[in-house]
Amino acid sequence: MLSQEKINRINELSKRAKTTGLTKKEEKEQQILRQEYIKVFRNSFKNQLHSVTVVDENGNDVTPDALKASKENKNNKGMH
């Protein structure tokens, strides 16, 4: 999870970019913070998906094979 301090800084830079503009150094900082935010978001989203099981109306597990493989791959990595 991204710290509240970093989220606040992202918001501050975004607001300033829309109003007064950013220096080159601030633009670089904004880019780095956004990349970090996206990485954290994607990891969180993947973890949520790994907890999903799709079940049809008959109670059969119809979870897509790609998701099953991703879950299995994650589980195998955690064992090493």
Secondary structure, DSSP 8 states (H G I E B T S, - for coil): ---HHHHHHHHHHHHHHHHT---HHHHHHHHHHHHHHHHHHHHHHHHHHTT---B-TTS-B---HHHHHHHHHHHHHHH-
